[in-house]
Amino acid sequence: MTRKRIAFIISFFLDGGRETVLLQYLNYLVQLDTYDITLVIGEYTGQQEVFKKYLPNEVKIVYFAKSPILVWAKQSRRNRLPKPIKLFDEIFINPIRRGLKTYRMAKLDRNNDVIIDFSHDQASFLKSVKAKKIVFFHSSISQEQQREPKVVAKMKKRIQVYDHIVTIAKDMYKEACTYYPNVKDRITMIYNTMDLEQIQRKAQMPVEDKRIEKPFLLSVSRLDEGSKDITSLIRAYAILCSKYGHDEELYIIGKGDALQQLQDEAVKQGVKNYVHFLGFMSNPYPWISQCQLFVQSSKYEGLPTTMIESLLLDKMIVATDCPTGPHEIINDGKAGLLTPVGDVEALAKAMHEALTDKALQQRIAQGRAEHKKQFTWEVNGEKFRRLLDGDMPR
């Protein structure tokens, strides 16, 4: 039997939810032992590639840009350095970078049967590629339209490049059909999928930090108040303590530019001694497993992996009902509790009920047990394999 050759392309390989999902796909395909897998990383970021150690040994890794001058110049442009540096890069370095990428993309085309654009940003380089082309969308298109309308406008012109378009939530599927009606027959939906046994195994790993032994509430999130809303979580937690008399502490796992802002908010709300920012963790599963309650407070999402992981680890979940994602993960309130975005009183009340209402806990546990299978390979594996083979799953 001929082994099918699959290449995944991602712009950066950092430490976010997208990388977590990609690792799941790579591990799943490697275990099937019927595919040759290549991971193509757009830019080398050195020590920031913290998840690289989890890549299966069977996956070949290549970069579009690894040379220090090519990578430094590109990153310098994003970091708003002086105009002369940006101009130098645009005139002298960028043509080299694009030429090298075009050459390497052509080589990928020759050596692979399927190329998967996992960052949905490679369309301009895929136009002449003959291999089957699949693109993944990881976030709400309507929210992206509000934040970056030029990006969405470009994608409308380039979407024809792809043979198949994968969305990761039902709401995103509907959005994609609305925004890209001319390729509606190429659009499908596959939920982000997790290896339950792997998560359970990692959740059993020992933790030296003694704070894990205390009763605590948990949020795992990038500290970015553009899309996330940890500010509302801290305010709701303050209400939970003052109005409802709770003494569980609040742990927040994650890193980001809003750390100081959020620490100041904890001081402002009088809970600085009870809100703990634990930083980034490559394995948050022991903490998820031990928490009394998992809380996801966001303004918008795609399909948050930490919520799926919490669902699979049988944790009580409270989440804000933001566009796409959370309400599908907890099945419209049957497998967790939903509150309006930014409503701190409602969030505090839901957290209190989730912690104290035994009948509610029992009902949610039953709903969770029935629903969590939707995010496992048992359900989604065949869908993805059919997609690779050219049979569009519905």
N, C-alpha and C positions, 0 to 999 in steps of 0.2 A: 504493500500500500504506500502510495506516494505521500510524503509528509507535506502538509500545506505550510507555506512560509508567511508569517504574519509580522508586520512592523507596526509598533505603536510610536507615535510622535507626541511628545509633551514639551512645552516651551522651557520649563524649568522643572527640576525634580527636587522639591523642597520638603515641607513637613505638614502640608495641609490635607484637607479631606479629599481633594482630587487625587493626590498621590496615594492616599490610603486605598481608594477605590481601584486605582490602576494596579497596585500591588496585588489586590484580590484577583483581578483578571489574569495577571501574569502567573500567579500561583496556580490558579484553576487550570489554565491551559497547559502549564508544565506537567501537572499531575495526570492529564489525559494522555500525555506522551505520544501525541499524533501531530504536533505542530513544532516548527522551528521558529523561535521567537526572538525578535530584535527590539530593543528599546532605544529609540532615538531621542536624545535630550537636546533641546535647542541651544542652550548656553550652559557652560560649566560654571558652577557656583561654589566649588570647593567644599569647605566645611559646612556650608548650609545644606548640603545634600545628606541630611541626617538619616533619611530612610533608605539610602543606598545599600546599607548593610543588610537590609531585609530582602533584597532582590534575589530571586532564585539563581543559583550558579549556572543553570542551563540557559539563562537569558543573555544574549549578546548585547553589549552596550556600546553605542556610538554617539558622537556629538556632532552637531552642525558647526558649532564654534567652541573651541577649547583653548585656542591660542590666547595668551594673556592680553595682547594688544587688541584683538577682536572683541573679546569679552569685556575688557575694561572700557573700551570706547563706547560700546553699546550701553553698558550700565551707567556710564557717565552721562549719557543723554537723558536717561530717565531721572537721574539725580539732580537735574537742574543746575548743572555746572555752567560756567561762563559761556557766552555765545561763541567766542572764538574756538573753544574746544568742540562744541557741537558742530560748528561749520566745518572744522577740519575733519571730523568724523564723517559728515555728510558727503564731503567732496572726495576724500581720499580713502577712508576705511570702509564705508558702507558699500561701495561698489565691489570691493574685494569680498566682503562678507556675503553679499547676495550672490555673487558669482560662485563662491565656494558652496553655498547652500544649494544652488541650482544644480551644480555638478553632483553633489552628494545625493540629492533627491533623485536624479536620473539613475544613479547607481542603485538606490533603494528600489526603484521601479523595476530594474533588471533582475534584482535578486529576491523579490517578494511577490506573492500572489495577492495579498491584501495589505493596504496601508490604512492605518486608523489614526485620524487626526483627533487626539484626545483633548486638545486645547481649543479646538475650533478656531484656529488662527493661521492655518497653513494653505488656505484655498488658492492664493495667488501663485504658490509654488507647485500646486498639484494639477494645474490645468492640462499639462501635456503628459501626465502620468497615465499609463495604460492599465496598471494594476487596479483591482477593485478598491474604491475609496469610500471609507466610512468616517463620519464625523460624530462626535459626542457633544451634546449641549448639557452643561452642568448647572446652569442658573436660569432664573426667570428671564425670558426674552423681553417681557414688558418692562421689568425693572431695568434691564440693560438699556432698553430704549430711552428711558428717562435719564440714565446716567451718561450713556455714551451713544447718542443717536447716530453719530457718524459711523461707528463700528457696525451697528445693525443695518444701516443703509448699504454699507459695503457688502455685508453678508448677503443681503437680498440680491445683489448683482452677481455674487459668486456662488450661491448655493447650488446652482446647477452642476458644479464641478463634482459633487459627491453622488455616489451611487445609492448610499443609504444614510439616513440621518437618525441618530439615536437620541431620544430625550429620556430623562431619568425619573419623570413623574407624570401622572395623568394630566395635571394642569399645564405642564410644560408642553406636552403633546398637543393639547388644544391650542396653546399659544403658537406653536410652530406651524400648525395647519393654517392658522389665521395670518401669520406674518409671511409665510412662504407657500401660498396656495398652489403655485405652479409646480411644486414638487411634493404635494400632499401624499401621493402614492408611494413616496420613498421614505416617509417618516414612520418611525415606530417608537415604542416605549419599553425600556428595560430598567427596572428598579436597580439602584446600587445594591450590590450583593456582597454579603459577608460570609466567611467561613466560620460557622458557629463553633466547631470544635477548636479551632485555632484561638478564637477569642476567649473561650472558656479556659483553655490551657494557659494563656497569657495572664488571665485574671487570677490564677492561682500562684503566680510568681511572688516571692517574698518582697516586702517593702520595709526598709529600715526606718523610714520616717514614722515616728510614734503617733503623729496626728491622725493617722488612718484609723487608730483605735477608738477615737472619740466619735460620738454621734455627729454626723455632718450632712449638709446639703451640698450638691455638686453641680457646677457648670463647667463644660469643656468647650472653649471658644477662643477664636482669634480675638485679641483685644483691639477691636476696630469698631468705633461707634458710627461708622458709615452704614454698615449692613447689620452689625450686631447691636444689642441694646442692653449691655451689662449695667448701664446707669439705672435703668428701670428695675433691673433685678436687685440691685443694692438698695434702692428705695423701697421696693416691696419687702425685702428682707428686714429692713428697719421696722416696717409696719408689722411684719410677722412677729418680731420680738416684742415690740411695745404694746400692740393691740391684742395679740393672741397669746402672749406669754411664752413663746418658744425660746429654748436655749441651745438648740443645735447650731453649730457654727457653719459658715458658708465658705466653701473652698472653690476657688476658680483656677482651673488649669488652662494655661495658654499664654501666649506672648503677643506683643503688639505695641503700636505707638501710643495707644490710649491708656497705658498702665498708670502713669502719674495722674492723669485726669480721673481715673476710676479710684485710685487710692485717696485722692482729695475728696471724692464723693463719699467714700466710706467715712472719712473724718467728719464731713459736713452732716451726715446722717447719724452720727454718734455711734457707729458700729465698727470703728477701725480695729478694735481688739478682737472682733469676731469674724471679720472678713479676711481671708488669707489668700493671697495670690501665689500660687505654687509654681508658676512658670511653665515652660513647655515640658512635656513628657512624651517620649516616644512610645511608652506603654502606660496609658492611663487606665487600663482595664481593671487592675486591682482596686483602684479608687472608685470606679464606676460600680464595681461589684459590691463594695462595702457601704456605699452611700445610702442614706435613708430616702433620698429623693433626688432625681435628676431634673434640672431646670434648663430649658433652652429659651432664652429671651433674645429675639431677633426682630429686625424691621423687615428683612426679606432674606430668603434662602433659596437654595436649589433643592437638594434632598440631603439634609445634614447627616453625615455618617455617624456622628457621636450619638444622635438620637436612635439610629438604627442599632448601634452597638448596645445602647442602654436597653432597648426593647428586647434584644436577643439575650441579654443578661438578666431579664425578668425584673427590671427596675421600674418603680413608679415614676411616671414622667409628667411634668407640667411644662407646657410650651405656649408661646404666643402664636396666634393663628395668622401668621404672615403669609404673603403670596407664595404659593407652591411649597410643597415639602412637608412641614410638620403635621398638618391635618391628615395627610395620606399615611404617614408613618404610624400615627396613633388612631387611624381609622375613624376620623371624624368624632373623636371623643370616646370611642369604645375601648381603646387600649391605652388611654392616658387622658389628661385634662388640657383643654385649650382655653386661652384667655385673649381678649383683644390686645393688639399691639399697643404698648405704651400705657396701658391701664394698670397702674401699680396697685391700686386697691383690689382689683379683680385678681391680679396675680398673687397678691398676699393671701387672699381668701382661698384661692385654689390650692396654694401650697399648704395652708392650714388644713383644709379638708383632706388633701392627699395624705397628710401625716397622721390624721386622727380618726377619720371615718372608716371603720372596719368594714361596713357593708360595701362602701364605695371601693375600697381596696380589693375586696373579693370579686366584685363585678369587673373591675379593670383587669385583674389578674386573669380572669377567664377570657376577656376580650383580647388580651395580649397573647395568650397561648394560641388562640385561634388565628391571629393575624400575622405573627412574626415569621411564619413560613414564607410569606411573600418576598422576603429579603434574603432568601437562601438559594444556593445553587441548585437545590432540588427542584425549585420552581423555575429559576431563570437560566440555568445552564443550557438547557436545550434551545431556548430562544436565541442565545448568543451564538451557539454552534450553527444553528440554521442561518443566522445572519452571515456568518463567515462563509457558509456554503452557497450563499446567494438566494436562499429561500426566505423571503421577508416575513418575519413573525408579526402577528397582530396581537 
